[in-house]
Amino acid sequence: MGSRKDKVEKTNAMRLLDAAGIPYVHRVYDGDEALSGVEVASVLGQDPDRVFKTLVAQGKSGEHYVFMVPVAMELDLKKAATAAGEKSIAMVRSRELLPLTGYVHGGCSPLGMKKHFATFIDETALLSEDGIMCSGGRIGDQIELSLADLVRSCDASIVDLSC
């Protein structure tokens, strides 16, 4: 059996992009353990302002939402609630992530989740002319694509989310 570098095992996120004919760059880092997003950006030699983390939250209504913010920033829960039209938002617990999305903490991609959730991307993504990076759907995998393609693939809204 070959190593991951010899043959890439596609994730749901990559299969979704391939099926839609959307170009992306697949970047790999040693994924034996979850690194912080800032560490991932550093390992890959990327500006942390263009590497986004995917966060899943639940509104007071019970609905789930996906929020993407740069790895060096935090999600402002009040701004997130406003964007989602909720009174309040709380982060989903790590143990709830896999059954809900099909992804584990540290490898959660906004693409290819078990179910589609309303998705919001922080407006700072507009500053990156070279596209943005997000999890490829597995710890150790990142995908880089244009913001327009990501927005279209996730049916996402671009809003002010970070603090």
Secondary structure as GFF3:
##gff-version 3
##sequence-region A 1 163
A	DSSP	alpha_helix	12	20	.	.	.	ID=ss1
A	DSSP	beta_strand	25	28	.	.	.	ID=ss2
A	DSSP	alpha_helix	37	43	.	.	.	ID=ss3
A	DSSP	three_ten_helix	48	50	.	.	.	ID=ss4
A	DSSP	beta_strand	52	59	.	.	.	ID=ss5
A	DSSP	beta_strand	64	70	.	.	.	ID=ss6
A	DSSP	alpha_helix	77	84	.	.	.	ID=ss7
A	DSSP	beta_strand	89	91	.	.	.	ID=ss8
A	DSSP	alpha_helix	94	101	.	.	.	ID=ss9
A	DSSP	beta_strand	118	122	.	.	.	ID=ss10
A	DSSP	three_ten_helix	123	127	.	.	.	ID=ss11
A	DSSP	beta_strand	132	135	.	.	.	ID=ss12
A	DSSP	beta_strand	141	145	.	.	.	ID=ss13
A	DSSP	alpha_helix	147	154	.	.	.	ID=ss14
A	DSSP	beta_strand	157	159	.	.	.	ID=ss15
###
